[in-house]
């Protein structure tokens, strides 16, 4: 597979103001130490120092800076594949410009002048510099080379990856140069900055970088002048920020001088977002000059295997979460759980209000999904107090375990709902006898026996809803829908499916989060025991009252299936890349185990689309859903061979 990872580095050098030769030597030293980077970014005016003030009027400093850049460019010949952006003052005619210089492979690829010059409060750049706003299409002689000069430059590496630059204040205005550059095709933006540290500014910088990388669907590397520039009235912090698609990858403030902070940017993610969000319209390419520039992919190899990817991520200390749907941070996980529950409850409340039907009928099994669905009904009742909740537990003697039965009863009691119990055994046996199956389970693969129970439960709920003028609330979750682990026209069907876009890994955390915050010891006890219960449909005979049928033994680990689902649907990744990410996230598993699990996932996902094509309504809560009316429209008879063959070749 193609390697679309770019290793980016934000570098804060040891710096002396007014010492271009010394600064160049230290910049070169950092380049050599990080020659495995694809792109290395230094602060604004790092060659001379940002705080040189009226020294910018001295020809000695300007000539020294020009010679220093030539030295940096010459040294880059020994560092093939490393593209460096460094800040430097550049005199053109009678004007002086604050520029980002791009160098690599012994060349100065181009000079991008700063557009917006701050001239307020502690800043007075207009005293020395001229805005580069109107500088386009020029080539100048500088440092012994003919160098493209202007704000119309994009630097293109192998594979068409394009890099653009803006400088400090350019990010702090509404009409940002990086926005136009990204619309013209730039996928990575560098910002060479000198932003002094004041109260609240750190958080604002972080917000600006995150927001710009998100709205432009790009990678964004920001690096500010370091503490060596702190002089007179200002203190600089060397804030280094690397973001991708609205997610902060690296954030370090007040580093030691001489520090480089690195992060991998995945260009494939950027391209997927731009294709997927069709409101992102590429335009203005003709207004930019594209300059070929050597920039190696992370790890230097343009092609890589799944094992290579896993090794690269390990080497770069890039953590790949086992549960991408679930935030790692406890506080954020709690906030997300509450937000999802609020979305679900409000969706259900709206359905109740719009239909005028205030009775909700729900089946409670003592498992995770029906538990979350009942919590949603409970929360919806807080929004619409007229809601009446009728909860049915429908055990089947010999199949339903004592643990799940007790938890179902205790949960209904703790949430103060109308609890009803209807044993399904006699009706199921009568039905099986009527169709000539017989009443006994025939062993592994007897789907008739298993599905008859699921359909009987749905049959009872639907008729009860008719009898009570109610709505049947569905309990099936996103993971089950992805794998087809539901009985067609059984638990697959309802009048409103509240869990339809919540993956199993997140269902568990929402329930445990509710237990931690509900303030009811008995409810918390029941919820925690349900969370700890093995996932089971209980459609086969139990083992002397204990759970015998365990879902994950049949369809694989839910966390791994959710992992595959996330990267397939959210980012459109191919099987080999998903496998490489899984190998990094699950180092305890072998490549063969992951390959087999991925094959099973794709096979089930493709072959079970017909169940998803007729789903009932349900609220969207995240970026990955399978509603046939919204996020995922796929023919039920699509061929899976391409995905399965690539998986088998891993």
GUDO-855778 format. One line per 10 residues: number of its first residue (from 1); their letters; for each residue x, y, z of C-alpha. Coordinates in Angstrom, 2 decimals. Example, Ala and Ser with C-alpha at 12.3 -4.5 7.8 and 13.67 -1.06 7.14 Angstrom:
residues 2
1> as> 12.30/-4.50/7.80; 13.67/-1.06/7.14
end
This chain:
residues 650
1> xxxxxxxxxx> 0.00/0.00/0.00; 1.03/3.61/-0.52; 2.63/5.31/2.48; 0.76/8.55/3.07; 2.26/9.32/6.47; 4.31/12.51/6.73; 6.61/12.89/9.73; 6.42/16.55/10.71; 8.59/18.35/13.21; 8.20/21.68/15.01
11> xxxxxxxxxx> 11.67/22.94/15.97; 12.67/25.62/18.48; 16.43/26.21/18.08; 18.94/27.60/20.52; 19.09/31.15/19.17; 21.06/34.36/19.54; 19.45/37.53/18.24; 21.61/39.10/15.54; 23.78/36.00/14.95; 22.73/34.52/11.57
21> xxxxxxxxxx> 25.83/32.36/11.15; 25.53/30.86/14.63; 21.78/30.37/14.24; 22.31/28.65/10.88; 24.81/26.27/12.44; 22.36/25.31/15.16; 19.51/24.92/12.65; 21.69/22.61/10.55; 22.57/20.61/13.64; 18.88/20.10/14.37
31> xxxxxxxxxx> 18.21/19.14/10.75; 20.89/16.48/10.88; 19.60/15.13/14.17; 16.11/14.81/12.68; 16.93/13.82/9.14; 14.23/11.14/9.31; 11.58/13.88/9.31; 9.65/14.69/6.17; 9.01/18.32/7.07; 10.80/20.42/9.69
41> xxxxxxxxxx> 9.48/23.87/10.65; 11.39/26.61/12.50; 10.00/29.84/13.99; 9.44/33.21/12.36; 12.71/35.00/11.51; 14.67/32.20/13.18; 17.79/33.00/11.13; 18.17/36.45/12.69; 15.84/36.40/15.66; 12.37/37.99/15.61
51> xxxxxxxxxx> 13.25/40.64/18.21; 16.13/42.19/16.22; 14.00/45.36/15.90; 15.86/48.25/14.21; 18.77/45.93/13.47; 16.62/44.81/10.51; 17.70/48.09/8.92; 21.35/47.07/9.04; 22.77/45.67/5.83; 25.23/43.58/7.84
61> xxxxxxxxxx> 22.37/41.62/9.39; 20.53/41.20/6.08; 23.63/40.07/4.21; 24.50/37.74/7.07; 21.00/36.26/6.92; 21.26/35.69/3.17; 24.61/33.94/3.58; 23.19/31.88/6.47; 20.32/30.64/4.31; 22.79/29.68/1.61
71> xxxxxxxxxx> 24.70/27.67/4.21; 21.49/25.95/5.35; 20.55/25.15/1.76; 24.02/23.77/0.97; 23.92/21.54/4.06; 20.50/20.21/3.03; 22.11/18.47/0.05; 23.27/15.80/2.48; 19.74/15.40/3.85; 17.70/14.13/0.90
81> xxxxxxxxxx> 13.97/14.06/1.43; 13.91/16.58/4.29; 11.94/19.73/3.50; 12.66/22.60/5.90; 10.79/25.87/6.45; 12.74/28.60/8.24; 12.04/32.28/8.89; 14.28/34.96/7.37; 14.18/38.67/6.37; 14.51/39.16/2.60
91> xxxxxxxxxx> 15.22/42.47/0.85; 13.61/42.85/-2.58; 14.28/46.18/-4.22; 13.49/48.90/-1.70; 11.32/46.67/0.47; 12.05/44.21/3.25; 9.87/41.14/3.69; 9.36/38.75/6.59; 9.57/35.39/4.80; 9.26/31.65/5.18
101> xxxxxxxxxx> 12.09/30.04/3.21; 11.66/26.45/2.02; 14.93/24.56/1.53; 15.96/20.99/0.74; 18.25/18.87/-1.45; 20.71/21.75/-1.69; 18.08/24.16/-3.04; 16.05/27.12/-1.89; 12.68/26.08/-3.27; 10.91/29.34/-2.58
111> xxxxxxxxxx> 10.31/32.36/-0.34; 6.82/33.13/0.96; 6.41/36.67/2.40; 4.14/37.43/5.34; 0.86/39.02/4.30; -0.50/40.54/7.50; 1.89/42.68/9.54; 0.73/43.41/13.11; 1.26/47.01/14.09; -0.58/47.30/17.38
121> xxxxxxxxxx> 0.17/46.94/21.10; 3.60/45.29/21.44; 3.93/44.67/17.70; 5.26/47.19/15.19; 6.37/45.12/12.23; 5.29/47.75/9.71; 8.23/49.81/10.98; 10.59/47.44/9.13; 8.63/45.14/6.81; 6.34/45.41/3.80
131> xxxxxxxxxx> 3.30/43.19/3.35; 3.68/40.51/0.70; -0.01/40.73/-0.19; 0.62/41.82/-3.80; 3.77/39.78/-4.37; 2.92/37.05/-6.84; 4.58/35.43/-9.81; 8.09/36.72/-9.03; 11.49/35.07/-9.15; 14.39/36.80/-7.39
141> xxxxxxxxxx> 18.11/36.24/-7.05; 18.85/35.30/-3.47; 21.67/33.42/-1.76; 23.22/32.60/-5.11; 20.07/31.03/-6.58; 17.10/32.06/-8.69; 14.27/31.64/-6.19; 10.47/31.81/-6.65; 9.12/34.61/-4.44; 5.52/35.40/-3.52
151> xxxxxxxxxx> 2.41/34.45/-1.59; 1.33/32.23/-4.49; 3.64/29.30/-3.78; 2.71/25.69/-3.02; 5.45/23.09/-2.55; 4.60/19.69/-3.99; 6.22/16.42/-2.96; 5.89/12.90/-4.36; 2.31/11.71/-4.52; 1.08/15.26/-5.00
161> xxxxxxxxxx> 1.26/16.22/-1.32; 1.25/20.04/-1.23; 2.58/22.31/1.50; 1.70/25.99/2.04; 2.98/28.60/4.46; 1.59/31.45/6.49; 3.35/33.48/9.13; 2.05/34.25/12.62; -0.53/37.06/12.23; -1.79/35.47/9.02
171> xxxxxxxxxx> -3.60/32.94/11.23; -5.18/35.56/13.52; -7.32/37.26/10.89; -10.62/36.25/9.21; -9.22/36.04/5.65; -6.38/33.62/6.24; -3.88/32.86/3.47; -3.97/29.19/4.47; -7.69/28.97/3.70; -7.13/30.04/0.10
181> xxxxxxxxxx> -4.07/27.77/-0.18; -6.02/24.75/1.08; -8.84/25.43/-1.37; -6.16/25.45/-4.08; -4.89/22.04/-2.99; -2.53/22.52/-0.03; -2.86/19.60/2.42; -0.29/20.69/5.00; 0.15/24.24/6.28; 3.16/25.48/8.22
191> xxxxxxxxxx> 3.01/28.56/10.40; 6.29/30.21/11.39; 5.39/32.38/14.34; 6.68/34.71/17.04; 3.80/35.02/19.46; 4.68/36.39/22.87; 3.19/34.74/25.92; 0.41/36.54/27.79; -2.50/35.28/29.89; -5.05/33.40/27.80
201> xxxxxxxxxx> -2.99/33.48/24.62; -1.85/29.87/24.81; -5.44/28.60/24.81; -6.40/30.96/21.99; -3.48/29.79/19.82; -4.48/26.20/20.44; -8.06/26.97/19.44; -6.98/28.77/16.26; -4.72/25.94/15.11; -7.27/23.24/15.90
211> xxxxxxxxxx> -10.09/25.13/14.21; -8.10/25.94/11.08; -6.89/22.37/10.63; -10.49/21.22/11.02; -12.23/23.71/8.76; -9.60/23.34/6.02; -9.20/19.55/6.44; -5.44/19.85/6.61; -2.38/19.19/8.68; -1.17/22.29/10.49
221> xxxxxxxxxx> 2.29/22.77/12.04; 2.70/25.85/14.20; 5.94/26.83/15.92; 6.63/30.05/17.80; 9.83/31.79/18.81; 11.46/30.31/21.89; 12.53/31.72/25.21; 15.89/32.82/23.79; 13.94/35.68/22.17; 12.57/36.85/25.53
231> xxxxxxxxxx> 13.99/40.33/26.02; 13.02/43.78/27.25; 9.22/43.69/27.67; 8.25/40.37/26.04; 8.50/36.68/26.86; 8.27/34.05/24.12; 7.36/30.45/24.89; 8.28/28.37/21.84; 4.74/27.01/21.62; 4.73/24.00/19.25
241> xxxxxxxxxx> 1.42/22.70/17.91; 0.75/19.99/15.33; -2.86/19.32/14.35; -4.69/17.23/11.77; -8.32/17.52/10.71; -9.29/19.35/13.88; -7.45/16.97/16.20; -4.40/18.09/18.16; -1.56/15.60/17.69; 1.14/17.43/19.64
251> xxxxxxxxxx> 1.06/20.42/21.97; 4.14/21.60/23.87; 4.66/25.03/25.41; 7.84/26.39/27.02; 10.09/23.59/25.74; 13.81/23.73/26.28; 15.65/25.49/23.47; 16.91/23.02/20.92; 13.74/20.93/21.12; 11.99/19.24/18.18
261> xxxxxxxxxx> 8.48/17.92/18.64; 7.33/15.43/16.00; 4.03/13.90/14.90; 2.80/11.81/11.98; 0.22/13.41/9.70; -1.86/11.01/7.60; -2.51/12.66/4.24; -5.00/9.93/3.36; -7.27/11.13/6.18; -7.09/14.67/4.83
271> xxxxxxxxxx> -7.99/13.53/1.32; -10.84/11.36/2.55; -12.40/14.25/4.46; -12.15/16.54/1.45; -13.77/13.99/-0.85; -16.43/13.08/1.66; -17.39/16.65/2.60; -18.49/17.80/-0.81; -18.99/21.36/0.42; -15.18/21.60/0.41
281> xxxxxxxxxx> -14.81/22.80/-3.16; -11.28/23.01/-4.52; -10.75/26.28/-6.35; -8.12/28.85/-7.22; -5.42/26.42/-8.35; -4.52/28.72/-11.22; -3.63/31.47/-8.76; -0.73/29.42/-7.35; 2.61/28.25/-8.63; 3.39/24.66/-7.71
291> xxxxxxxxxx> 7.06/24.12/-6.89; 8.39/20.53/-6.95; 10.11/19.76/-3.65; 11.65/16.59/-2.25; 9.84/15.42/0.89; 10.19/11.82/1.95; 7.29/9.94/3.52; 7.66/8.83/7.12; 10.08/5.93/7.27; 11.41/6.89/3.81
301> xxxxxxxxxx> 9.60/4.08/1.95; 6.87/5.07/-0.49; 5.28/1.61/-0.26; 4.69/-0.33/2.93; 3.03/-3.46/4.27; 0.70/-3.75/7.25; 3.65/-4.95/9.33; 5.73/-1.98/8.15; 2.98/0.39/9.24; 2.72/-1.21/12.66
311> xxxxxxxxxx> 6.50/-0.97/13.06; 6.53/2.68/11.99; 3.81/3.61/14.46; 5.68/1.80/17.23; 8.97/3.51/16.34; 7.31/6.94/16.33; 5.52/6.16/19.60; 2.16/6.81/17.94; -0.53/5.29/20.11; -3.42/3.74/18.21
321> xxxxxxxxxx> -6.40/3.37/20.53; -7.98/-0.06/20.81; -11.38/1.63/21.10; -11.49/4.54/18.63; -15.16/5.20/19.46; -14.35/5.64/23.15; -12.32/8.62/24.46; -9.31/7.60/26.53; -9.74/10.47/28.97; -12.14/9.63/31.82
331> xxxxxxxxxx> -13.67/13.10/31.95; -14.18/13.29/28.20; -15.63/9.77/28.17; -18.16/10.82/30.80; -19.07/13.97/28.85; -19.51/12.01/25.63; -21.64/9.39/27.35; -23.96/12.07/28.73; -24.14/13.83/25.37; -25.05/10.64/23.51
341> xxxxxxxxxx> -27.73/9.78/26.03; -29.13/13.30/25.68; -29.27/12.98/21.88; -30.99/9.60/22.11; -33.52/10.81/24.69; -34.37/13.95/22.75; -34.82/11.98/19.53; -37.21/9.62/21.28; -39.04/12.49/22.97; -39.57/14.15/19.59
351> xxxxxxxxxx> -41.02/10.92/18.16; -43.40/10.73/21.12; -44.52/14.34/20.73; -44.92/14.14/16.95; -47.02/10.96/17.05; -48.94/11.85/20.18; -48.25/8.30/21.39; -46.92/8.50/24.93; -46.58/4.81/25.76; -43.23/3.15/25.13
361> xxxxxxxxxx> -42.97/-0.65/24.99; -39.55/-2.22/25.35; -38.10/-5.70/25.86; -35.54/-6.09/28.66; -33.12/-9.00/28.50; -30.67/-8.10/31.24; -28.05/-7.32/28.58; -26.26/-4.12/27.64; -28.32/-2.95/24.68; -31.76/-3.20/26.23
371> xxxxxxxxxx> -30.35/-1.61/29.38; -29.16/1.44/27.47; -32.45/1.63/25.58; -34.38/1.60/28.87; -32.13/4.36/30.24; -32.96/6.36/27.11; -36.68/5.87/27.77; -36.12/6.92/31.38; -34.33/10.10/30.28; -36.98/10.83/27.63
381> xxxxxxxxxx> -39.60/10.70/30.40; -37.78/13.57/32.09; -38.32/15.61/28.91; -41.91/14.46/28.33; -43.35/13.60/31.77; -46.47/12.05/30.19; -44.40/9.14/28.88; -45.47/5.74/30.17; -42.89/2.96/30.00; -43.98/-0.67/29.79
391> xxxxxxxxxx> -41.03/-3.04/30.00; -41.31/-6.74/29.20; -38.94/-9.46/30.22; -39.53/-12.54/28.10; -37.55/-15.49/29.45; -37.39/-18.89/27.83; -37.05/-21.68/30.36; -33.85/-23.60/29.86; -32.20/-20.84/27.81; -32.41/-17.67/29.90
401> xxxxxxxxxx> -29.76/-17.63/32.64; -30.51/-16.73/36.21; -28.12/-13.79/36.12; -29.65/-12.00/33.15; -33.19/-12.71/34.39; -32.49/-11.25/37.84; -30.78/-8.20/36.33; -33.74/-7.57/34.02; -36.18/-7.68/36.94; -33.98/-5.53/39.19
411> xxxxxxxxxx> -33.36/-2.96/36.43; -37.06/-2.46/35.72; -37.73/-2.09/39.44; -34.87/0.41/39.94; -36.11/2.60/37.08; -39.73/2.49/38.28; -41.30/1.28/35.05; -44.32/-0.95/34.52; -42.75/-4.39/34.57; -44.37/-7.31/32.79
421> xxxxxxxxxx> -43.20/-10.87/32.32; -44.22/-13.11/29.46; -42.55/-16.50/29.16; -42.09/-17.33/25.48; -41.36/-21.05/25.82; -44.85/-22.45/25.17; -45.50/-20.18/22.16; -42.09/-20.94/20.64; -42.57/-24.70/21.05; -46.03/-24.52/19.51
431> xxxxxxxxxx> -44.66/-22.55/16.56; -41.72/-24.91/16.01; -44.02/-27.90/16.14; -46.43/-26.27/13.68; -43.74/-25.79/11.05; -42.37/-29.30/11.52; -39.11/-28.42/13.26; -39.63/-30.03/16.62; -39.19/-28.40/20.00; -35.59/-29.38/20.72
441> xxxxxxxxxx> -32.43/-27.50/19.81; -30.59/-29.40/17.08; -27.17/-28.01/17.87; -24.78/-25.56/16.25; -26.28/-23.91/13.19; -29.93/-24.38/14.17; -30.94/-20.82/13.31; -34.62/-21.78/13.08; -34.66/-22.62/16.80; -32.70/-19.50/17.71
451> xxxxxxxxxx> -34.52/-17.01/15.52; -37.96/-18.27/16.47; -37.31/-16.91/19.96; -36.13/-13.51/18.77; -39.14/-13.17/16.45; -41.54/-14.31/19.15; -40.26/-11.60/21.46; -40.72/-8.95/18.76; -44.17/-10.37/17.96; -45.19/-9.97/21.60
461> xxxxxxxxxx> -43.82/-6.43/21.83; -45.52/-5.31/18.63; -48.91/-6.72/19.70; -48.50/-5.29/23.20; -47.77/-1.89/21.66; -50.96/-2.16/19.60; -52.91/-3.17/22.68; -51.55/-0.27/24.73; -51.44/2.28/21.88; -47.68/2.41/22.23
471> xxxxxxxxxx> -44.40/2.48/20.31; -41.89/-0.37/20.38; -38.44/0.98/21.25; -35.65/-0.94/19.52; -32.52/-1.97/21.36; -30.06/-3.18/18.66; -26.75/-1.31/18.43; -24.45/-0.19/15.60; -22.00/-3.08/15.99; -24.75/-5.68/15.69
481> xxxxxxxxxx> -26.11/-3.96/12.59; -22.64/-3.86/11.02; -22.16/-7.59/11.55; -25.75/-8.59/10.91; -25.89/-10.08/14.41; -29.63/-9.62/14.68; -32.65/-11.65/13.61; -34.34/-10.30/10.51; -37.79/-9.07/11.52; -36.94/-10.03/15.08
491> xxxxxxxxxx> -34.81/-7.79/17.29; -33.87/-6.20/13.95; -37.26/-4.42/13.87; -38.92/-1.75/16.03; -40.80/1.53/15.73; -37.79/3.62/16.78; -34.25/2.25/17.28; -32.56/4.42/19.87; -29.21/2.56/19.84; -28.82/2.23/16.07
501> xxxxxxxxxx> -25.72/4.42/15.83; -24.07/3.54/19.15; -21.29/0.90/18.87; -21.13/-1.90/21.42; -17.87/-0.64/22.94; -19.56/2.67/23.70; -22.80/1.13/24.96; -20.81/-0.46/27.77; -19.21/2.84/28.80; -22.47/4.78/28.70
511> xxxxxxxxxx> -24.04/2.28/31.06; -21.06/2.32/33.44; -20.94/6.12/33.31; -24.63/6.26/34.20; -23.98/3.94/37.11; -21.24/6.22/38.40; -23.39/9.36/38.28; -26.99/8.26/38.91; -26.81/8.64/42.70; -28.90/5.50/43.24
521> xxxxxxxxxx> -26.87/2.67/44.84; -29.28/-0.09/43.78; -29.48/1.12/40.17; -25.69/1.48/40.09; -25.26/-2.08/41.39; -27.53/-3.51/38.72; -25.93/-1.49/35.93; -22.42/-2.52/36.96; -23.39/-6.18/37.04; -24.94/-5.90/33.57
531> xxxxxxxxxx> -21.75/-4.27/32.31; -19.76/-7.21/33.71; -22.05/-9.88/32.21; -20.74/-11.71/29.11; -22.53/-10.55/25.95; -25.06/-13.20/24.91; -28.33/-13.50/22.96; -29.31/-16.57/25.08; -31.00/-18.32/22.18; -29.54/-21.76/22.93
541> xxxxxxxxxx> -29.90/-23.94/26.05; -28.05/-22.61/29.08; -25.45/-24.56/31.00; -27.40/-25.50/34.14; -28.69/-21.95/34.44; -25.38/-20.34/33.49; -24.68/-18.47/30.25; -23.65/-20.92/27.54; -23.94/-18.90/24.31; -21.35/-16.10/24.16
551> xxxxxxxxxx> -21.59/-13.74/21.21; -17.89/-12.96/20.87; -17.08/-16.65/20.48; -19.21/-16.60/17.33; -18.45/-13.25/15.68; -15.18/-12.23/17.31; -14.28/-9.56/19.81; -16.57/-6.56/19.69; -13.74/-4.12/20.36; -11.82/-5.44/17.35
561> xxxxxxxxxx> -14.90/-5.41/15.12; -15.65/-1.85/16.21; -12.03/-0.95/15.42; -12.42/-2.29/11.86; -15.79/-0.58/11.46; -14.44/2.80/12.54; -11.50/2.88/10.13; -13.49/1.41/7.25; -16.42/3.84/7.49; -14.92/6.95/9.06
571> xxxxxxxxxx> -11.79/7.10/6.90; -12.40/4.72/4.01; -9.12/2.88/4.65; -8.23/-0.25/2.71; -7.91/-3.63/4.48; -4.10/-3.62/4.62; -3.96/-0.23/6.32; -6.67/-1.20/8.79; -4.72/-4.37/9.58; -1.53/-2.37/10.16
581> xxxxxxxxxx> -3.34/-0.03/12.53; -4.86/-3.01/14.33; -1.44/-4.60/14.72; -0.26/-1.39/16.38; -3.33/-1.15/18.61; -3.36/-4.86/19.54; 0.29/-5.93/19.85; -0.80/-8.98/21.83; -2.47/-10.38/18.70; -0.62/-12.00/15.81
591> xxxxxxxxxx> -0.92/-10.84/12.22; -2.76/-14.07/11.37; -5.31/-13.50/14.13; -5.98/-9.97/12.93; -6.21/-11.07/9.30; -8.72/-13.79/10.15; -10.79/-11.39/12.24; -10.75/-8.79/9.46; -11.80/-11.39/6.86; -14.72/-12.41/9.06
601> xxxxxxxxxx> -15.67/-8.75/9.55; -15.73/-7.93/5.83; -17.61/-11.11/4.99; -20.33/-10.40/7.53; -20.48/-6.68/6.74; -21.08/-7.20/3.03; -23.40/-10.18/3.27; -25.67/-8.62/5.92; -26.41/-5.32/4.17; -29.97/-6.46/3.38
611> xxxxxxxxxx> -30.78/-6.15/7.09; -29.53/-2.57/7.18; -31.42/-1.58/4.04; -34.75/-1.60/5.92; -33.83/-0.26/9.33; -36.35/1.66/11.42; -35.65/5.29/12.27; -33.10/6.06/14.95; -31.01/9.06/16.06; -27.54/9.67/14.66
621> xxxxxxxxxx> -25.10/10.29/17.51; -21.63/10.12/15.93; -19.68/10.31/12.69; -20.15/6.60/11.90; -23.69/5.35/11.32; -25.34/2.84/8.99; -28.75/4.35/8.33; -29.80/3.64/4.72; -31.42/7.09/4.68; -28.30/8.92/5.74
631> xxxxxxxxxx> -24.66/7.99/6.05; -24.41/4.55/4.44; -26.11/3.55/1.21; -24.88/0.27/-0.20; -26.45/-2.33/-2.51; -27.43/-5.45/-0.62; -25.79/-7.62/-3.26; -22.42/-5.81/-3.52; -19.43/-8.11/-4.07; -16.93/-8.43/-1.21
641> xxxxxxxxxx> -14.19/-10.18/-3.23; -11.93/-7.14/-3.59; -11.81/-6.53/0.15; -11.51/-10.20/1.04; -8.68/-10.82/-1.43; -6.71/-7.85/-0.13; -7.29/-9.05/3.42; -6.11/-12.56/2.63; -2.96/-11.17/0.99; -1.85/-9.31/4.12
end
